[in-house]
Amino acid sequence: MAKPDPEVTPPGPDLAPADALPDHWVARWLPAAWQPYARLSRLDRPIGTWLLLLPGWWALALAHPAGQPFDWYLLLLFGIGALVMRGAGCTFNDIVDRDFDGRVARTRLRPIPAGQVSVRQAWIWLVAQSLVGLAILVQMNDLAILLGIASLGLVAVYPFMKRITWWPQFFLGLAFNWGAVLGYAAVAGRLDWATLAMYAAGIVWTLGYDTIYALQDKEDDALIGVKSTARLFGRRARWWIAGFFDLTLLGLAVTGGLAGLHWPFWAGLGAAAVHFTWQTVTLKPDDSDDCLVKFRANRDAGLIIFAAFLLG
């Protein structure tokens, strides 16, 4: 880990970003000098790690051969990989967006604009996390390794999309759901139409939940010229989000049908439909706190879908 820059502002709980979990272990247990690096990796906001991880877990469950013991070690590898690669992606995002972040209320206390970490230190931390991710990736088969390397292009492109398109959430979906492709390849050594249907379902799921997330920033984004689906949809955002969740369920249903899954999968998909309905019906688009609650609730939706694939 890079040594703290003496010219950088010392970290402290008052410099935690607004959407960090209160009383998180990062603030309670980590030495003060390490906390900015944990915050760069969003360890105090684990929801992003869950949302990156869950499509990979869906794929591991889908590709699992019937009658064979489940590969829990691979499940663990994907968990660690999601943690470090989400951290690397967030670190890269913060390096690229450091000027924007300093002008948005919710992000101005991120480690780089807050002066807790220098850009050079952030790059060193990015490389360290990427090396851990590489060590995990090389334990998989050749196709999975190639797909893992290919994902880096999606990760690199995403932070720039909010400058040039109203649909940066789509590009986030391409990157965040790559685990569905990678997970299936890691088990089966191939891809098929069910995998691609799952990947497509994950992309529209991301469009739904990240539009909810972007609703928190729509006023600040308008002031500084950052584009998002939340700004694009305006007062129609709830209907678009409902549509994205409907397409998610449709894509997952196609996946289950192509894979010949049994009734527990369909029961789980019904439970996911209830969860998505609750999100959209009770969403308060102009209430940032409620938007954050609904965004975080997608971890539970994703776990319901994982259980459906595992049992189906």
ZADO-1210 file (C-alpha; in nm, 4 decimals, padded with zeros to 6 digits):
<atoms>
<atom x="00.0000" y="00.0000" z="00.0000" code="MET" pos="1"/>
<atom x="00.1285" y="00.3463" z="-00.0867" code="ALA" pos="2"/>
<atom x="00.2334" y="00.5669" z="00.2024" code="LYS" pos="3"/>
<atom x="00.0033" y="00.8615" z="00.2721" code="PRO" pos="4"/>
<atom x="00.1076" y="01.1880" z="00.1112" code="ASP" pos="5"/>
<atom x="00.2030" y="01.4350" z="00.3895" code="PRO" pos="6"/>
<atom x="00.0236" y="01.7095" z="00.1948" code="GLU" pos="7"/>
<atom x="-00.3010" y="01.5148" z="00.1850" code="VAL" pos="8"/>
<atom x="-00.5794" y="01.5907" z="00.4337" code="THR" pos="9"/>
<atom x="-00.5924" y="01.3310" z="00.7143" code="PRO" pos="10"/>
<atom x="-00.8983" y="01.1081" z="00.6924" code="PRO" pos="11"/>
<atom x="-01.1719" y="01.1040" z="00.9476" code="GLY" pos="12"/>
<atom x="-01.5355" y="01.0082" z="00.9941" code="PRO" pos="13"/>
<atom x="-01.6452" y="01.3629" z="00.9032" code="ASP" pos="14"/>
<atom x="-01.4921" y="01.3080" z="00.5591" code="LEU" pos="15"/>
<atom x="-01.6905" y="00.9930" z="00.4831" code="ALA" pos="16"/>
<atom x="-01.9044" y="01.0254" z="00.1660" code="PRO" pos="17"/>
<atom x="-02.2719" y="01.0940" z="00.2203" code="ALA" pos="18"/>
<atom x="-02.3910" y="00.7519" z="00.1004" code="ASP" pos="19"/>
<atom x="-02.1447" y="00.5467" z="00.3097" code="ALA" pos="20"/>
<atom x="-02.3016" y="00.3057" z="00.5573" code="LEU" pos="21"/>
<atom x="-02.3145" y="00.4598" z="00.9074" code="PRO" pos="22"/>
<atom x="-02.0802" y="00.3114" z="01.1681" code="ASP" pos="23"/>
<atom x="-01.9226" y="00.0825" z="00.9083" code="HIS" pos="24"/>
<atom x="-01.6242" y="-00.1376" z="01.0001" code="TRP" pos="25"/>
<atom x="-01.4028" y="00.0728" z="00.7690" code="VAL" pos="26"/>
<atom x="-01.4367" y="00.3658" z="01.0099" code="ALA" pos="27"/>
<atom x="-01.4364" y="00.1574" z="01.3280" code="ARG" pos="28"/>
<atom x="-01.1608" y="-00.0969" z="01.2688" code="TRP" pos="29"/>
<atom x="-00.9191" y="00.0218" z="01.0008" code="LEU" pos="30"/>
<atom x="-00.6232" y="00.2471" z="01.0860" code="PRO" pos="31"/>
<atom x="-00.6874" y="00.6042" z="00.9770" code="ALA" pos="32"/>
<atom x="-00.4169" y="00.5915" z="00.7072" code="ALA" pos="33"/>
<atom x="-00.5874" y="00.2932" z="00.5383" code="TRP" pos="34"/>
<atom x="-00.9408" y="00.4261" z="00.5419" code="GLN" pos="35"/>
<atom x="-00.9163" y="00.6431" z="00.2267" code="PRO" pos="36"/>
<atom x="-00.8019" y="00.3395" z="00.0240" code="TYR" pos="37"/>
<atom x="-01.0940" y="00.1356" z="00.1565" code="ALA" pos="38"/>
<atom x="-01.3246" y="00.4202" z="00.0582" code="ARG" pos="39"/>
<atom x="-01.1703" y="00.4380" z="-00.2880" code="LEU" pos="40"/>
<atom x="-01.2673" y="00.0711" z="-00.3205" code="SER" pos="41"/>
<atom x="-01.6144" y="00.1446" z="-00.1759" code="ARG" pos="42"/>
<atom x="-01.5649" y="-00.1085" z="00.1035" code="LEU" pos="43"/>
<atom x="-01.7909" y="00.1134" z="00.3137" code="ASP" pos="44"/>
<atom x="-02.0606" y="00.0768" z="00.0433" code="ARG" pos="45"/>
<atom x="-02.0772" y="-00.2977" z="-00.0238" code="PRO" pos="46"/>
<atom x="-02.3924" y="-00.2835" z="-00.2371" code="ILE" pos="47"/>
<atom x="-02.1866" y="-00.2300" z="-00.5541" code="GLY" pos="48"/>
<atom x="-01.9846" y="-00.5447" z="-00.4846" code="THR" pos="49"/>
<atom x="-02.3062" y="-00.7420" z="-00.4461" code="TRP" pos="50"/>
<atom x="-02.4483" y="-00.6069" z="-00.7712" code="LEU" pos="51"/>
<atom x="-02.1289" y="-00.6951" z="-00.9568" code="LEU" pos="52"/>
<atom x="-02.1081" y="-01.0387" z="-00.7955" code="LEU" pos="53"/>
<atom x="-02.4650" y="-01.1630" z="-00.8266" code="LEU" pos="54"/>
<atom x="-02.4826" y="-01.2124" z="-01.2074" code="PRO" pos="55"/>
<atom x="-02.1677" y="-01.4257" z="-01.1759" code="GLY" pos="56"/>
<atom x="-02.3298" y="-01.6319" z="-00.9016" code="TRP" pos="57"/>
<atom x="-02.6441" y="-01.6695" z="-01.1158" code="TRP" pos="58"/>
<atom x="-02.4275" y="-01.8115" z="-01.3926" code="ALA" pos="59"/>
<atom x="-02.2417" y="-02.0500" z="-01.1608" code="LEU" pos="60"/>
<atom x="-02.5764" y="-02.1858" z="-01.0422" code="ALA" pos="61"/>
<atom x="-02.7126" y="-02.2116" z="-01.3965" code="LEU" pos="62"/>
<atom x="-02.4051" y="-02.3913" z="-01.5307" code="ALA" pos="63"/>
<atom x="-02.3776" y="-02.6289" z="-01.2344" code="HIS" pos="64"/>
<atom x="-02.4114" y="-02.9884" z="-01.3647" code="PRO" pos="65"/>
<atom x="-02.7134" y="-03.1672" z="-01.2214" code="ALA" pos="66"/>
<atom x="-02.6251" y="-03.4298" z="-00.9630" code="GLY" pos="67"/>
<atom x="-02.2748" y="-03.2950" z="-00.9031" code="GLN" pos="68"/>
<atom x="-02.1499" y="-03.1270" z="-00.5816" code="PRO" pos="69"/>
<atom x="-02.1654" y="-02.7498" z="-00.6052" code="PHE" pos="70"/>
<atom x="-01.8271" y="-02.5806" z="-00.6523" code="ASP" pos="71"/>
<atom x="-01.8194" y="-02.3590" z="-00.3436" code="TRP" pos="72"/>
<atom x="-01.4538" y="-02.2715" z="-00.4023" code="TYR" pos="73"/>
<atom x="-01.5440" y="-02.1124" z="-00.7357" code="LEU" pos="74"/>
<atom x="-01.8243" y="-01.9255" z="-00.5614" code="LEU" pos="75"/>
<atom x="-01.5668" y="-01.7897" z="-00.3142" code="LEU" pos="76"/>
<atom x="-01.3262" y="-01.6955" z="-00.5941" code="LEU" pos="77"/>
<atom x="-01.5988" y="-01.4947" z="-00.7634" code="PHE" pos="78"/>
<atom x="-01.6729" y="-01.3238" z="-00.4329" code="GLY" pos="79"/>
<atom x="-01.3130" y="-01.2141" z="-00.3830" code="ILE" pos="80"/>
<atom x="-01.2796" y="-01.1243" z="-00.7496" code="GLY" pos="81"/>
<atom x="-01.5907" y="-00.9060" z="-00.7385" code="ALA" pos="82"/>
<atom x="-01.4596" y="-00.7300" z="-00.4278" code="LEU" pos="83"/>
<atom x="-01.1204" y="-00.6390" z="-00.5736" code="VAL" pos="84"/>
<atom x="-01.2344" y="-00.5672" z="-00.9293" code="MET" pos="85"/>
<atom x="-01.5204" y="-00.3509" z="-00.8133" code="ARG" pos="86"/>
<atom x="-01.2620" y="-00.1701" z="-00.6001" code="GLY" pos="87"/>
<atom x="-01.0296" y="-00.1310" z="-00.8984" code="ALA" pos="88"/>
<atom x="-01.3144" y="-00.0051" z="-01.1170" code="GLY" pos="89"/>
<atom x="-01.4280" y="00.2465" z="-00.8547" code="CYS" pos="90"/>
<atom x="-01.0708" y="00.3666" z="-00.8072" code="THR" pos="91"/>
<atom x="-01.0366" y="00.4218" z="-01.1821" code="PHE" pos="92"/>
<atom x="-01.3752" y="00.5945" z="-01.1895" code="ASN" pos="93"/>
<atom x="-01.2668" y="00.8296" z="-00.9097" code="ASP" pos="94"/>
<atom x="-00.9413" y="00.9136" z="-01.0870" code="ILE" pos="95"/>
<atom x="-01.1283" y="01.0009" z="-01.4060" code="VAL" pos="96"/>
<atom x="-01.4168" y="01.1819" z="-01.2312" code="ASP" pos="97"/>
<atom x="-01.2196" y="01.3652" z="-00.9633" code="ARG" pos="98"/>
<atom x="-01.3161" y="01.7098" z="-01.0970" code="ASP" pos="99"/>
<atom x="-01.6846" y="01.6197" z="-01.1349" code="PHE" pos="100"/>
<atom x="-01.6950" y="01.4545" z="-00.7921" code="ASP" pos="101"/>
<atom x="-01.5695" y="01.7701" z="-00.6237" code="GLY" pos="102"/>
<atom x="-01.8707" y="01.9598" z="-00.7587" code="ARG" pos="103"/>
<atom x="-02.1444" y="01.7156" z="-00.6546" code="VAL" pos="104"/>
<atom x="-02.2724" y="01.7191" z="-00.2952" code="ALA" pos="105"/>
<atom x="-02.2960" y="01.3394" z="-00.2631" code="ARG" pos="106"/>
<atom x="-01.9441" y="01.2749" z="-00.4010" code="THR" pos="107"/>
<atom x="-01.7371" y="01.5747" z="-00.2959" code="ARG" pos="108"/>
<atom x="-01.6036" y="01.3845" z="00.0082" code="LEU" pos="109"/>
<atom x="-01.4656" y="01.0943" z="-00.1933" code="ARG" pos="110"/>
<atom x="-01.0961" y="01.0455" z="-00.1098" code="PRO" pos="111"/>
<atom x="-00.9432" y="01.2200" z="-00.4126" code="ILE" pos="112"/>
<atom x="-01.1516" y="01.5425" z="-00.4235" code="PRO" pos="113"/>
<atom x="-01.1437" y="01.5520" z="-00.0418" code="ALA" pos="114"/>
<atom x="-00.7626" y="01.5505" z="-00.0538" code="GLY" pos="115"/>
<atom x="-00.7217" y="01.2250" z="00.1393" code="GLN" pos="116"/>
<atom x="-00.5421" y="01.0439" z="-00.1448" code="VAL" pos="117"/>
<atom x="-00.3309" y="01.1794" z="-00.4285" code="SER" pos="118"/>
<atom x="-00.3882" y="01.0728" z="-00.7881" code="VAL" pos="119"/>
<atom x="-00.0528" y="00.8916" z="-00.7872" code="ARG" pos="120"/>
<atom x="-00.1480" y="00.6948" z="-00.4755" code="GLN" pos="121"/>
<atom x="-00.4828" y="00.6071" z="-00.6328" code="ALA" pos="122"/>
<atom x="-00.3080" y="00.4650" z="-00.9418" code="TRP" pos="123"/>
<atom x="-00.0828" y="00.2492" z="-00.7222" code="ILE" pos="124"/>
<atom x="-00.3863" y="00.1206" z="-00.5345" code="TRP" pos="125"/>
<atom x="-00.5616" y="00.0479" z="-00.8644" code="LEU" pos="126"/>
<atom x="-00.2696" y="-00.1647" z="-00.9869" code="VAL" pos="127"/>
<atom x="-00.2496" y="-00.3557" z="-00.6562" code="ALA" pos="128"/>
<atom x="-00.6191" y="-00.4510" z="-00.6710" code="GLN" pos="129"/>
<atom x="-00.5924" y="-00.5495" z="-01.0372" code="SER" pos="130"/>
<atom x="-00.3059" y="-00.7867" z="-00.9611" code="LEU" pos="131"/>
<atom x="-00.5183" y="-00.9655" z="-00.7008" code="VAL" pos="132"/>
<atom x="-00.7946" y="-00.9962" z="-00.9594" code="GLY" pos="133"/>
<atom x="-00.5477" y="-01.1403" z="-01.2102" code="LEU" pos="134"/>
<atom x="-00.4294" y="-01.3984" z="-00.9564" code="ALA" pos="135"/>
<atom x="-00.7893" y="-01.5163" z="-00.9217" code="ILE" pos="136"/>
<atom x="-00.8616" y="-01.5147" z="-01.2948" code="LEU" pos="137"/>
<atom x="-00.5653" y="-01.7339" z="-01.3914" code="VAL" pos="138"/>
<atom x="-00.7072" y="-02.0172" z="-01.1782" code="GLN" pos="139"/>
<atom x="-00.9918" y="-02.0581" z="-01.4307" code="MET" pos="140"/>
<atom x="-01.0058" y="-02.2186" z="-01.7761" code="ASN" pos="141"/>
<atom x="-00.8745" y="-02.0549" z="-02.0931" code="ASP" pos="142"/>
<atom x="-01.2113" y="-01.9238" z="-02.2136" code="LEU" pos="143"/>
<atom x="-01.2834" y="-01.7663" z="-01.8762" code="ALA" pos="144"/>
<atom x="-00.9400" y="-01.6016" z="-01.8732" code="ILE" pos="145"/>
<atom x="-00.9956" y="-01.4529" z="-02.2191" code="LEU" pos="146"/>
<atom x="-01.3387" y="-01.3264" z="-02.1199" code="LEU" pos="147"/>
<atom x="-01.2000" y="-01.1776" z="-01.7997" code="GLY" pos="148"/>
<atom x="-00.9357" y="-00.9856" z="-01.9939" code="ILE" pos="149"/>
<atom x="-01.1980" y="-00.8677" z="-02.2435" code="ALA" pos="150"/>
<atom x="-01.4018" y="-00.7136" z="-01.9609" code="SER" pos="151"/>
<atom x="-01.1279" y="-00.4563" z="-01.8965" code="LEU" pos="152"/>
<atom x="-01.2328" y="-00.2648" z="-02.2056" code="GLY" pos="153"/>
<atom x="-01.5861" y="-00.2250" z="-02.0711" code="LEU" pos="154"/>
<atom x="-01.4541" y="-00.1109" z="-01.7335" code="VAL" pos="155"/>
<atom x="-01.2231" y="00.1456" z="-01.8953" code="ALA" pos="156"/>
<atom x="-01.4934" y="00.2931" z="-02.1190" code="VAL" pos="157"/>
<atom x="-01.7711" y="00.3355" z="-01.8633" code="TYR" pos="158"/>
<atom x="-01.6495" y="00.6459" z="-01.6699" code="PRO" pos="159"/>
<atom x="-01.6397" y="00.8492" z="-01.9919" code="PHE" pos="160"/>
<atom x="-01.9917" y="00.7623" z="-02.1059" code="MET" pos="161"/>
<atom x="-02.1671" y="01.0133" z="-01.8814" code="LYS" pos="162"/>
<atom x="-01.9917" y="01.2856" z="-02.0822" code="ARG" pos="163"/>
<atom x="-02.1132" y="01.1734" z="-02.4235" code="ILE" pos="164"/>
<atom x="-02.4415" y="00.9789" z="-02.3896" code="THR" pos="165"/>
<atom x="-02.7657" y="00.9949" z="-02.1949" code="TRP" pos="166"/>
<atom x="-02.7330" y="00.6180" z="-02.1416" code="TRP" pos="167"/>
<atom x="-02.4219" y="00.5659" z="-01.9233" code="PRO" pos="168"/>
<atom x="-02.6279" y="00.3159" z="-01.7209" code="GLN" pos="169"/>
<atom x="-02.6368" y="00.0881" z="-02.0264" code="PHE" pos="170"/>
<atom x="-02.2573" y="00.0817" z="-02.0398" code="PHE" pos="171"/>
<atom x="-02.2447" y="00.0155" z="-01.6668" code="LEU" pos="172"/>
<atom x="-02.4757" y="-00.2783" z="-01.7329" code="GLY" pos="173"/>
<atom x="-02.2420" y="-00.4167" z="-01.9977" code="LEU" pos="174"/>
<atom x="-01.9547" y="-00.4116" z="-01.7478" code="ALA" pos="175"/>
<atom x="-02.1379" y="-00.5085" z="-01.4277" code="PHE" pos="176"/>
<atom x="-02.3064" y="-00.8148" z="-01.5751" code="ASN" pos="177"/>
<atom x="-02.0044" y="-00.9584" z="-01.7544" code="TRP" pos="178"/>
<atom x="-01.9775" y="-01.1968" z="-01.4618" code="GLY" pos="179"/>
<atom x="-02.2759" y="-01.3854" z="-01.6068" code="ALA" pos="180"/>
<atom x="-02.0732" y="-01.4670" z="-01.9171" code="VAL" pos="181"/>
<atom x="-01.7546" y="-01.5309" z="-01.7216" code="LEU" pos="182"/>
<atom x="-01.9222" y="-01.7487" z="-01.4582" code="GLY" pos="183"/>
<atom x="-02.0904" y="-01.9748" z="-01.7100" code="TYR" pos="184"/>
<atom x="-01.7661" y="-02.0151" z="-01.9061" code="ALA" pos="185"/>
<atom x="-01.5725" y="-02.0917" z="-01.5863" code="ALA" pos="186"/>
<atom x="-01.7981" y="-02.3914" z="-01.5157" code="VAL" pos="187"/>
<atom x="-01.9061" y="-02.5131" z="-01.8595" code="ALA" pos="188"/>
<atom x="-01.6084" y="-02.4048" z="-02.0716" code="GLY" pos="189"/>
<atom x="-01.8486" y="-02.2635" z="-02.3313" code="ARG" pos="190"/>
<atom x="-02.1320" y="-02.0148" z="-02.3833" code="LEU" pos="191"/>
<atom x="-02.4876" y="-02.0738" z="-02.5035" code="ASP" pos="192"/>
<atom x="-02.8109" y="-01.8859" z="-02.5687" code="TRP" pos="193"/>
<atom x="-02.9255" y="-01.9180" z="-02.2073" code="ALA" pos="194"/>
<atom x="-02.6083" y="-01.7408" z="-02.0975" code="THR" pos="195"/>
<atom x="-02.6666" y="-01.4551" z="-02.3409" code="LEU" pos="196"/>
<atom x="-03.0301" y="-01.4231" z="-02.2279" code="ALA" pos="197"/>
<atom x="-02.9081" y="-01.3992" z="-01.8675" code="MET" pos="198"/>
<atom x="-02.6520" y="-01.1351" z="-01.9640" code="TYR" pos="199"/>
<atom x="-02.9196" y="-00.9292" z="-02.1413" code="ALA" pos="200"/>
<atom x="-03.1495" y="-00.9604" z="-01.8383" code="ALA" pos="201"/>
<atom x="-02.8696" y="-00.8348" z="-01.6145" code="GLY" pos="202"/>
<atom x="-02.8089" y="-00.5326" z="-01.8375" code="ILE" pos="203"/>
<atom x="-03.1702" y="-00.4143" z="-01.8144" code="VAL" pos="204"/>
<atom x="-03.1687" y="-00.4879" z="-01.4403" code="TRP" pos="205"/>
<atom x="-02.8747" y="-00.2476" z="-01.4109" code="THR" pos="206"/>
<atom x="-03.0622" y="00.0117" z="-01.6168" code="LEU" pos="207"/>
<atom x="-03.3403" y="-00.0100" z="-01.3585" code="GLY" pos="208"/>
<atom x="-03.1442" y="00.0027" z="-01.0361" code="TYR" pos="209"/>
<atom x="-02.8837" y="00.2522" z="-01.1547" code="ASP" pos="210"/>
<atom x="-03.1515" y="00.4892" z="-01.2798" code="THR" pos="211"/>
<atom x="-03.2848" y="00.4795" z="-00.9224" code="ILE" pos="212"/>
<atom x="-02.9323" y="00.5557" z="-00.7983" code="TYR" pos="213"/>
<atom x="-02.8885" y="00.8420" z="-01.0471" code="ALA" pos="214"/>
<atom x="-03.2110" y="01.0063" z="-00.9264" code="LEU" pos="215"/>
<atom x="-03.0120" y="01.1174" z="-00.6204" code="GLN" pos="216"/>
<atom x="-02.7843" y="01.3346" z="-00.8346" code="ASP" pos="217"/>
<atom x="-03.0134" y="01.4677" z="-01.1062" code="LYS" pos="218"/>
<atom x="-03.0024" y="01.8333" z="-00.9938" code="GLU" pos="219"/>
<atom x="-02.6238" y="01.8401" z="-00.9451" code="ASP" pos="220"/>
<atom x="-02.5710" y="01.6490" z="-01.2704" code="ASP" pos="221"/>
<atom x="-02.7787" y="01.9065" z="-01.4566" code="ALA" pos="222"/>
<atom x="-02.5654" y="02.1893" z="-01.3168" code="LEU" pos="223"/>
<atom x="-02.2339" y="02.0360" z="-01.4224" code="ILE" pos="224"/>
<atom x="-02.3504" y="01.8786" z="-01.7486" code="GLY" pos="225"/>
<atom x="-02.3307" y="01.5087" z="-01.6539" code="VAL" pos="226"/>
<atom x="-02.5795" y="01.2934" z="-01.8449" code="LYS" pos="227"/>
<atom x="-02.7853" y="01.0041" z="-01.7067" code="SER" pos="228"/>
<atom x="-03.1039" y="00.8105" z="-01.7680" code="THR" pos="229"/>
<atom x="-03.2507" y="00.9764" z="-01.4579" code="ALA" pos="230"/>
<atom x="-03.2170" y="01.3163" z="-01.6251" code="ARG" pos="231"/>
<atom x="-03.3314" y="01.1813" z="-01.9608" code="LEU" pos="232"/>
<atom x="-03.6510" y="01.0237" z="-01.8252" code="PHE" pos="233"/>
<atom x="-03.7437" y="01.3048" z="-01.5863" code="GLY" pos="234"/>
<atom x="-04.0923" y="01.2635" z="-01.4413" code="ARG" pos="235"/>
<atom x="-04.1369" y="00.9394" z="-01.6385" code="ARG" pos="236"/>
<atom x="-03.8498" y="00.7699" z="-01.4540" code="ALA" pos="237"/>
<atom x="-04.0764" y="00.5413" z="-01.2477" code="ARG" pos="238"/>
<atom x="-04.2380" y="00.3984" z="-01.5631" code="TRP" pos="239"/>
<atom x="-03.9043" y="00.3423" z="-01.7314" code="TRP" pos="240"/>
<atom x="-03.7700" y="00.1684" z="-01.4206" code="ILE" pos="241"/>
<atom x="-04.0791" y="-00.0549" z="-01.4110" code="ALA" pos="242"/>
<atom x="-04.0228" y="-00.1366" z="-01.7770" code="GLY" pos="243"/>
<atom x="-03.6603" y="-00.2272" z="-01.7173" code="PHE" pos="244"/>
<atom x="-03.7551" y="-00.4576" z="-01.4306" code="PHE" pos="245"/>
<atom x="-04.0223" y="-00.6205" z="-01.6487" code="ASP" pos="246"/>
<atom x="-03.7618" y="-00.6842" z="-01.9187" code="LEU" pos="247"/>
<atom x="-03.5318" y="-00.8276" z="-01.6512" code="THR" pos="248"/>
<atom x="-03.7966" y="-01.0800" z="-01.5540" code="LEU" pos="249"/>
<atom x="-03.8653" y="-01.1602" z="-01.9191" code="LEU" pos="250"/>
<atom x="-03.4956" y="-01.2186" z="-01.9884" code="GLY" pos="251"/>
<atom x="-03.4634" y="-01.4422" z="-01.6836" code="LEU" pos="252"/>
<atom x="-03.7739" y="-01.6341" z="-01.7892" code="ALA" pos="253"/>
<atom x="-03.6191" y="-01.6925" z="-02.1320" code="VAL" pos="254"/>
<atom x="-03.3011" y="-01.8099" z="-01.9574" code="THR" pos="255"/>
<atom x="-03.4951" y="-02.0542" z="-01.7412" code="GLY" pos="256"/>
<atom x="-03.6928" y="-02.1820" z="-02.0374" code="GLY" pos="257"/>
<atom x="-03.3852" y="-02.2387" z="-02.2526" code="LEU" pos="258"/>
<atom x="-03.2114" y="-02.4161" z="-01.9643" code="ALA" pos="259"/>
<atom x="-03.5148" y="-02.6311" z="-01.8817" code="GLY" pos="260"/>
<atom x="-03.5260" y="-02.5255" z="-01.5175" code="LEU" pos="261"/>
<atom x="-03.7831" y="-02.6729" z="-01.2806" code="HIS" pos="262"/>
<atom x="-04.0607" y="-02.5200" z="-01.0697" code="TRP" pos="263"/>
<atom x="-03.8451" y="-02.3762" z="-00.7858" code="PRO" pos="264"/>
<atom x="-03.6893" y="-02.1394" z="-01.0387" code="PHE" pos="265"/>
<atom x="-04.0295" y="-02.0097" z="-01.1457" code="TRP" pos="266"/>
<atom x="-04.1386" y="-01.9683" z="-00.7851" code="ALA" pos="267"/>
<atom x="-03.8238" y="-01.7676" z="-00.7175" code="GLY" pos="268"/>
<atom x="-03.8854" y="-01.5575" z="-01.0274" code="LEU" pos="269"/>
<atom x="-04.2326" y="-01.4816" z="-00.8950" code="GLY" pos="270"/>
<atom x="-04.0818" y="-01.3669" z="-00.5652" code="ALA" pos="271"/>
<atom x="-03.8413" y="-01.1417" z="-00.7583" code="ALA" pos="272"/>
<atom x="-04.1381" y="-00.9944" z="-00.9471" code="ALA" pos="273"/>
<atom x="-04.3040" y="-00.9065" z="-00.6157" code="VAL" pos="274"/>
<atom x="-03.9816" y="-00.7410" z="-00.4968" code="HIS" pos="275"/>
<atom x="-03.9467" y="-00.5354" z="-00.8161" code="PHE" pos="276"/>
<atom x="-04.3121" y="-00.4296" z="-00.7913" code="THR" pos="277"/>
<atom x="-04.2567" y="-00.3110" z="-00.4341" code="TRP" pos="278"/>
<atom x="-03.9558" y="-00.1055" z="-00.5475" code="GLN" pos="279"/>
<atom x="-04.1351" y="00.0736" z="-00.8291" code="THR" pos="280"/>
<atom x="-04.4709" y="00.1289" z="-00.6550" code="VAL" pos="281"/>
<atom x="-04.3187" y="00.2758" z="-00.3380" code="THR" pos="282"/>
<atom x="-04.0297" y="00.4650" z="-00.5028" code="LEU" pos="283"/>
<atom x="-04.0129" y="00.8378" z="-00.4231" code="LYS" pos="284"/>
<atom x="-03.8065" y="00.9800" z="-00.7122" code="PRO" pos="285"/>
<atom x="-03.7520" y="01.3176" z="-00.5437" code="ASP" pos="286"/>
<atom x="-03.6459" y="01.1687" z="-00.2081" code="ASP" pos="287"/>
<atom x="-03.2732" y="01.0890" z="-00.2161" code="SER" pos="288"/>
<atom x="-03.2886" y="00.8776" z="00.0988" code="ASP" pos="289"/>
<atom x="-03.5679" y="00.6631" z="-00.0429" code="ASP" pos="290"/>
<atom x="-03.3845" y="00.6242" z="-00.3745" code="CYS" pos="291"/>
<atom x="-03.0783" y="00.4990" z="-00.1885" code="LEU" pos="292"/>
<atom x="-03.2905" y="00.2493" z="00.0094" code="VAL" pos="293"/>
<atom x="-03.4509" y="00.1163" z="-00.3106" code="LYS" pos="294"/>
<atom x="-03.1160" y="00.0966" z="-00.4896" code="PHE" pos="295"/>
<atom x="-02.9622" y="-00.1041" z="-00.2052" code="ARG" pos="296"/>
<atom x="-03.2685" y="-00.3322" z="-00.1995" code="ALA" pos="297"/>
<atom x="-03.1553" y="-00.4781" z="-00.5315" code="ASN" pos="298"/>
<atom x="-02.9054" y="-00.6912" z="-00.3412" code="ARG" pos="299"/>
<atom x="-03.2023" y="-00.8808" z="-00.1997" code="ASP" pos="300"/>
<atom x="-03.3652" y="-00.9036" z="-00.5426" code="ALA" pos="301"/>
<atom x="-03.0431" y="-01.0477" z="-00.6830" code="GLY" pos="302"/>
<atom x="-03.0143" y="-01.2997" z="-00.4000" code="LEU" pos="303"/>
<atom x="-03.3714" y="-01.4146" z="-00.4617" code="ILE" pos="304"/>
<atom x="-03.2824" y="-01.4733" z="-00.8284" code="ILE" pos="305"/>
<atom x="-02.9636" y="-01.6584" z="-00.7267" code="PHE" pos="306"/>
<atom x="-03.1684" y="-01.8883" z="-00.5023" code="ALA" pos="307"/>
<atom x="-03.4086" y="-01.9447" z="-00.7904" code="ALA" pos="308"/>
<atom x="-03.1288" y="-02.0565" z="-01.0218" code="PHE" pos="309"/>
<atom x="-02.9654" y="-02.2659" z="-00.7503" code="LEU" pos="310"/>
<atom x="-03.2853" y="-02.4539" z="-00.6692" code="LEU" pos="311"/>
<atom x="-03.4276" y="-02.4689" z="-01.0205" code="GLY" pos="312"/>
</atoms>
